[in-house]
């Protein structure tokens, strides 16, 4: 069942159409990647979901009905533009935001203590925000975003400013929140992060939704039937074996080693078994694996119109 659905949303600003008839559906309990180049319309869509702005046309559904003002309390939003008050103390500010989300002071203190200890920042409680590094401030904002245990979490470029260790910590926490039942929308330019944590994606470009689906399905669907073969034997024997089959050799490893590699493209997926059989007869076959395109490759091809 979908927790969030966007139907035919359009938004225009002073002659610029930020979103043009965009639709998508976010399954409950998933991590949903919202991808696209700068200016594509991702942030506008996030602001509409959060009811910060309204669409010119189209509707947003939350939990099976049209979204209402009170539903914002069921959403946690970490924007790309950070919003901590620099002169306030860290703990004081975290507590302030927690109370705004409806938590009692006592419950907020209990939850904040647990999160501060988990992120190793309990010593910063009485420091001023201006004393924090960008990454440390980001941890505080992440905590404030998830503290009230919202059903929907929206993170806009959450790894900006993080070193690899802390970025990995954040990824683990996002996945843990999903496993506990939260639904996550994750806006990013980092395609490796998409492959690591996203179940589904939507790619927005020039204000349109140009690609949606499960990450694994999209990668396989946009593969080119390219396979890498590792083998021992004569390359010429292998080439001769596949002559007449619906495939072409793309490149071969020129280096002499125990096993050599060769890449070929099969014109028709149904011919793969025949190719494997022919290769296995001609040389000692070690492995035969499909080269699946990365989300980064798909992103670039989609935006350039070559998908």
N, C-alpha and C positions, 0 to 999 in steps of 0.2 A: 504494500500500500504506500502511496506517495504522501509524504508529510507536506510538501510544498509543490504547488503547480502555478506556473506563469502562463497565461493564455493571451496571445496576440497583443503583447504590450508594445506601445509606441510612445516615444517621448521626444519632443523637439524643443530646442533652446535657440531663440533668436536666429532662425534660419538654418540651424544645424540640427539634423535629425540624429539624436544620440542612440535611439533604439527604434527599429523598424519592424513591427510585427514579430516580436520575439516570443517564442513559447519554449518551455522546458518543464520537466517534472523531476523532482528530487525524491528518490525512494527513502522511506523511513529507515533509519539506522545505517545510512551509507555515508561515505565521504565523497562529496561531489565536487569535482574540479570545474571552476569557471575560468576559462582560458581566453586569451586574446591579446593582441598587441596594444600598446598605449593608444588611448582614444577610441577603442573599439566599442565601448559602451558598458563595460563590466561594472564600473563603479556606479554608474547611473542605475543599473538594474539592482544592485545591492541597496542603494538608497531607496528605491521604490519598495523593495521587499521590507525594509525597515520602517516604511512609512515616513521617511524624512522628506520625501517628495512624492508627488502623485503622478501616475501615468496620464498622458493625454487620452489614451484609449487602451482597452484591454483590462484584464482582471488578474488578481493574485489570490490564490486559495491557500489556506493554511489549515491543516487537519481536516480537509474535506469540505470546508466552507470558505466563503469569501473572507479575507483577512479583516480583522477589526482592530481598533486602536489598542484595546487591552491585550492583544496578542503580542505586542512588542515586549511585554514582560516575560514572555516565553522564548525570547530570542536573545542571544548574546552576540554582540558585534564588536570585533576588533578592527577598526579602520586602518587604512594605510597611513593616514595623517594622524599622528599620535596626539593625545589630549590630556596629558598630566599637567597639574599646576606646579610649576618649578619651585615655588617658595614654600609649599606645604611639605610636611614630613610624610615619608612613605606610608607608614602605618596609618596615620591620620587620614590620608587621602584614600587609601584602600578601604578603610572602614566607612568613609563617606559614600563612596560609590556602592558599597555593599548595602548600605541602608537605603540608597535610592532604588536598589533592586528588590526591596521589600523584606530584607533579612533583619531580624532583631539584632541589637548590638551584641548580645551574648552569642547567638548562633554565628554571627559574622566573625567574631573574634576566634571562635573555635575553628571555623573553616579556614580563616586566614592563617592562623598559626600552623595548621597542617600543610597548607600549600607553601607557605614561606619555608618551612623545614624541608619539604620535598625538593624545592628549587635551590636550597642552600643560601637563602637570603635573609634568614631570621635576624642577622646582625645589622640589617639595614632599616629596621623598623623606625628608628628615631632619626634617621638621616633625612636631609632634604632631598627632594627629587632632583634638583639641579646638580647634586653630587653623584648621581648615578651615571654609569655609561649607557650608551644607547641600548645595548643588549640587556643590561640589568633593568632599565626602565621598561623594556619590552616584556620582560618576565612579569613585572608587576601588572602591566596592562592585560597580559594573558590571564593571570590569576583573577583579576577583577571581572574579566569577560565571562569566565566559566563558573565563578563562585556560586551563583544562584541556581546552578544546575539546570540551565535552559534546555528545552527540547531541540532547538535549532541553534547552532553556532555558526557564525559567519566570520571567517578570517581573511582579511585582505592583505596579501603579501606578508604573512606572519613571520617569515624567516629573515626578513630584511634586518641587517645589523647583527646577525648572530654568527658566531664562529661554528665550524662543523660539529663540535661536541654539543653545544647548546641547541643547534638546529635539530640534531638527532634526538635530544631530550624532548624537544617540543613535538617532534613527529610521534614519538612514543606516547606522549600524553594525549595527542589528538586521537590516535588509534585506540587508546584505553578508554577515552570518552565515548567513542563510537561503540566499543564493545559493551559499555554500560548502558547503551540505548540512545545516546545522542545522535542527531543527524548533523552533519557538518558540510558547509559550503566553503570551499577553499579556493580563493582567487590568487593566481600566481603566474609568473613568467618562467618559473623554474620547472622545466619539464622532467628532470630526474625525480623531483619530489612528487610529481603527478603519478609516475609509474610506481613509486614506492607506497603511496598511501591512498590514492584515489580509486574508488570502485567505478564511478561513472564520470563523464565529462561533458561539458558543452563548450564549443569553441565559437566565440563571437568575433566577427570581423566586419568592419565598416557598418556597424549597427545591426547586423543580421546574425542569426544563429545559423552557422554553416555546417556544423557537425555536432552530433550528440550520440551518446551510447555508452556501453560498458567499455572500459579501457582495453581489456583483453580482446573483445570482439572487434573494436576499431583497429587495433594493431594487426590482427589477422586479416581483417577485411581489406586493409590497404597494403597488404604484402604483395610482392611481385613474383611469387613462385620462384624465389632465388634460394638455392641450397648450397651449403658448403660440405664438401666431401674430404675426409681425411683417409688416406690410403697408403699402402706400400706396394710398389710395383712400377711398371713403366707407364709414364704419362701417355705415350703414344698408343699403348694398348687400351687405355681408358678412353681416349679420344675416338679410337676406331670402334669401340664397343657401343658408343652412343650415337654414332653416325646413323642417320635415317630415323632417329627418334625425334620427337617434338621438343627439342631442347637445344640450347646453344651455350657454349663455354664462354664465360665472361673473363676469367683470369685464372692463372695458375701460379703456385708458389715455385719460384725458380731455385730456391735453396735446396741442396741435398741434405736430407736428414732421415731419421728412422721412418717417419711418416711425412708425406707431402700433403698439401691441401690444394683444392681446386674449387672454384665456384661456377655453378651453371644455373641457367634459368630454364625452367620447364614451361612450355607454352600452355599446356593444359594440366590442371591439377590431377586429373584422372590418370595421367601418364607417369606419375611419380613412381608407382610400384614397378613399372616396366624399366624405368631408368635405374632404379636401385638394383633390380635383378641383373641387368646388363653389366653394371659396374662391378657387382659382386662376382660375376663370372670372369671378368677381365683382370681384376687386381684384388689384393687383400684389403677388404673394406673395413676401416676402423670405425668410422662414424659418418652419418648422413643426416644433417640437421638443416631445418629451414631457417633462413635469416629473416626474422620478424622486424619490421621497421620500428624505430623508437618513436615515442610521442614527440620528441623534438623534430625528427624528420617529417612526421605527419603534419605537425604545426607549421613548419616552414613551407611544405608543399601546399597546404590548404590556404595559407595567407597569400602565397604567390600564384594561386589559381592553377596549380599543376597536379592537384590531387586526383 
